[in-house]
Amino acid sequence: MTLKADKPLIVGIGGTLREGSSTERTLMAALAAAEAAGARTRLLGGAFLSGLPIYNPKPGSATEAQLALAEAVRDADGVIVATPGYHGSLSGLMKNALDTLELLREDVRPYFTDRAVGVIVTADGWQAAGTTLIAVRSIIHAMRGWPTPFGAAMSITANTFNPDGSLKDPKDVWQVETVAKQVVDFASRRVSA
């Protein structure tokens, strides 16, 4: 498929150390919805994030992987962040990825400036999903991003996914698609402006 340059680029950042995690599968569903809404997408999943060293603010210490993360967000018109809810907050893996974006501090558009950021939280229960959603949205505000009006807080169970990996529950599908569509809508407005 040939992609037009005028299509917004949505970067998905998320997952866990576990290959095929529910968080990463949910993020992939969101990116598929973003593509269906007319965007180009790029996934930086758990395997990529697990290769990031702990962020070190010392100048010149950034690794190739850290620079690649910063470049992906720099190029993005919108971002979707997906994290598991661990003990009422985001995972250390995701926090490290967000901390690494300190590399964008001196950019013309620092951090998440002028970018809509959708949030998806997967957790084993609603309480962890809700508190994590609040925490991530606060971080996005601190990083000058615009959290989408809707954030997906999903209680994941063994029955969340169909055998093909798609989400079973229409409510879960709606949540993921709503986050994706809101990010794409805002990003499209920025691209066409």
C-alpha positions as CSV (number, residue, x, y, z in Angstrom):
1,M,0.0,0.0,0.0
2,T,1.4,3.4,-1.0
3,L,1.0,6.0,1.7
4,K,0.5,9.7,1.0
5,A,2.8,12.1,2.8
6,D,-0.3,14.2,3.8
7,K,-1.6,11.4,6.0
8,P,-0.8,12.0,9.7
9,L,1.8,9.7,11.4
10,I,0.5,8.1,14.6
11,V,3.2,6.4,16.7
12,G,2.1,3.7,19.1
13,I,4.3,3.2,22.2
14,G,3.6,0.4,24.5
15,G,3.6,-3.2,25.6
16,T,5.4,-5.3,28.2
17,L,8.3,-7.6,28.3
18,R,6.0,-10.5,27.5
19,E,5.8,-11.2,23.8
20,G,2.2,-10.9,22.6
21,S,1.1,-9.1,25.8
22,S,-2.5,-7.9,26.0
23,T,-1.3,-4.4,26.2
24,E,0.6,-4.6,22.9
25,R,-2.3,-6.5,21.2
26,T,-4.6,-3.7,22.3
27,L,-2.2,-1.1,21.1
28,M,-2.0,-2.9,17.7
29,A,-5.8,-2.8,17.5
30,A,-5.7,0.9,18.1
31,L,-3.1,1.4,15.4
32,A,-5.3,-0.6,13.0
33,A,-8.2,1.7,13.8
34,A,-5.9,4.7,13.2
35,E,-5.0,3.3,9.8
36,A,-8.7,2.7,9.0
37,A,-9.3,6.3,9.9
38,G,-6.6,7.4,7.3
39,A,-3.3,7.6,9.2
40,R,0.1,6.1,8.8
41,T,1.3,4.2,11.9
42,R,4.4,3.0,13.6
43,L,4.6,0.6,16.5
44,L,7.3,0.8,19.2
45,G,6.2,-2.3,21.2
46,G,7.5,-4.2,24.2
47,A,10.5,-5.8,22.4
48,F,11.7,-2.3,21.3
49,L,11.0,-0.7,24.7
50,S,12.8,-3.5,26.6
51,G,16.0,-2.6,24.7
52,L,16.0,0.9,26.1
53,P,18.5,1.4,28.9
54,I,17.4,3.4,32.0
55,Y,17.3,7.0,30.9
56,N,20.5,8.9,31.9
57,P,20.3,12.7,31.6
58,K,24.0,13.0,31.1
59,P,24.6,14.8,27.8
60,G,25.9,12.5,25.0
61,S,24.8,9.3,26.8
62,A,21.8,8.4,24.6
63,T,21.9,5.1,22.8
64,E,20.8,4.4,19.3
65,A,17.5,3.0,20.6
66,Q,16.9,6.0,22.7
67,L,17.6,8.3,19.8
68,A,15.2,6.2,17.6
69,L,12.4,6.6,20.1
70,A,13.0,10.4,20.3
71,E,13.1,10.6,16.5
72,A,9.8,8.6,16.1
73,V,8.0,11.0,18.5
74,R,9.6,14.0,16.8
75,D,8.2,12.9,13.5
76,A,4.8,11.9,14.9
77,D,1.6,14.0,14.4
78,G,-0.1,12.0,17.2
79,V,0.9,9.3,19.7
80,I,-1.0,6.5,21.4
81,V,0.5,5.3,24.7
82,A,-0.5,1.9,26.0
83,T,0.6,0.6,29.4
84,P,-0.4,-2.1,31.8
85,G,-1.6,-0.9,35.2
86,Y,0.8,-2.2,37.8
87,H,-0.1,-1.5,41.4
88,G,-2.1,1.5,40.5
89,S,0.3,3.2,38.1
90,L,2.1,2.7,34.8
91,S,4.8,0.1,34.3
92,G,8.5,1.0,34.8
93,L,9.1,0.1,31.1
94,M,6.6,2.7,30.0
95,K,7.8,5.3,32.5
96,N,11.4,4.8,31.3
97,A,10.2,5.3,27.7
98,L,8.5,8.6,28.6
99,D,11.5,9.7,30.7
100,T,13.7,9.1,27.6
101,L,11.7,11.7,25.7
102,E,13.6,14.2,27.8
103,L,15.8,14.1,24.7
104,L,13.2,16.3,23.0
105,R,13.5,19.0,25.6
106,E,15.3,21.5,23.3
107,D,13.2,20.7,20.2
108,V,11.0,23.3,18.4
109,R,8.1,21.2,19.6
110,P,9.5,19.8,22.9
111,Y,8.1,16.6,24.3
112,F,4.5,16.1,23.1
113,T,3.9,19.7,22.2
114,D,1.1,20.1,19.5
115,R,0.4,16.4,19.5
116,A,-2.7,14.6,20.7
117,V,-1.8,11.7,22.9
118,G,-4.3,8.8,23.3
119,V,-4.0,6.6,26.4
120,I,-4.9,2.9,26.7
121,V,-4.5,1.1,30.0
122,T,-4.9,-2.6,30.4
123,A,-5.1,-4.1,33.9
124,D,-6.4,-7.0,35.9
125,G,-9.3,-5.0,37.3
126,W,-10.9,-1.6,37.0
127,Q,-9.2,0.1,40.0
128,A,-5.7,-0.3,38.6
129,A,-6.9,0.7,35.1
130,G,-8.5,3.9,36.4
131,T,-5.7,5.1,38.6
132,T,-3.2,4.3,35.9
133,L,-5.1,6.3,33.4
134,I,-5.1,9.3,35.7
135,A,-1.3,9.0,36.2
136,V,-0.5,8.7,32.5
137,R,-2.7,11.6,31.6
138,S,-1.0,13.7,34.2
139,I,2.4,12.8,32.8
140,I,1.2,13.7,29.3
141,H,0.1,17.1,30.6
142,A,3.5,17.6,32.2
143,M,5.1,16.8,28.8
144,R,3.0,19.5,27.1
145,G,0.8,17.0,25.3
146,W,-2.9,17.0,24.7
147,P,-4.5,13.9,26.1
148,T,-7.5,12.9,24.0
149,P,-10.8,13.5,25.7
150,F,-11.4,9.8,26.0
151,G,-8.9,7.4,27.5
152,A,-9.4,3.6,27.4
153,A,-9.2,1.9,30.8
154,M,-9.7,-1.8,30.2
155,S,-10.0,-4.7,32.6
156,I,-8.3,-7.6,30.8
157,T,-9.3,-11.2,31.4
158,A,-8.6,-14.5,29.7
159,N,-11.7,-13.9,27.6
160,T,-10.8,-10.4,26.3
161,F,-9.5,-11.6,22.9
162,N,-10.8,-13.8,20.2
163,P,-8.5,-16.6,18.9
164,D,-7.4,-14.3,16.0
165,G,-6.2,-11.7,18.6
166,S,-9.1,-9.2,18.0
167,L,-11.0,-7.8,20.9
168,K,-14.2,-9.7,21.8
169,D,-16.3,-7.2,23.7
170,P,-17.9,-4.4,21.6
171,K,-17.3,-2.0,24.5
172,D,-13.5,-2.7,24.3
173,V,-13.5,-2.3,20.6
174,W,-15.4,1.0,21.0
175,Q,-12.9,2.2,23.6
176,V,-9.8,1.4,21.5
177,E,-11.4,2.8,18.3
178,T,-12.5,6.0,20.1
179,V,-8.9,6.7,21.3
180,A,-7.5,6.1,17.8
181,K,-10.1,8.2,16.0
182,Q,-9.6,11.1,18.4
183,V,-5.8,11.1,17.9
184,V,-6.2,10.8,14.1
185,D,-8.8,13.6,14.0
186,F,-6.6,16.0,15.9
187,A,-3.5,15.0,14.0
188,S,-5.3,15.4,10.6
189,R,-6.3,18.9,11.5
190,R,-2.6,19.7,12.3
191,V,-1.4,18.2,9.1
192,S,-3.9,20.0,6.9
193,A,-3.4,23.4,8.7
